[in-house]
């Protein structure tokens, strides 16, 4: 399975995958979101079904953040998320990003540690 960068993906596909992974997902217009992103990554199975997605957002300068990294439950624990993060990190490096961020559910901490992220404190207000 290839990790495709900035390839066509529909709102319905992304929303369906995220809804499968997170029951509390609110539908979003990913065409608008992705038009502002540094990059994004798509993985499809051999039938063309979206099985993984990751948005690499940025501030236009020094910071890039992984958002919406989701892997279909049937394809988890095979290293796919780590490969996507490695690819995102390379894109960030190539674009001279200084700070590579990710927000995550605490239960996923070991995955992000394995990818090289330092665990730090942060603040969040859900609106």
Secondary structure, DSSP 8 states (H G I E B T S, - for coil): --EEES----HHHHHHHHHHH-TT-----HHHHHHTSSEEEEEE-TTS-EEEEEEEEE-SSSEEEEEEEEE-GGG-SSSHHHHHHHHHHHHHHHTT-SEEEE---GGGHHHHHHTT-----------
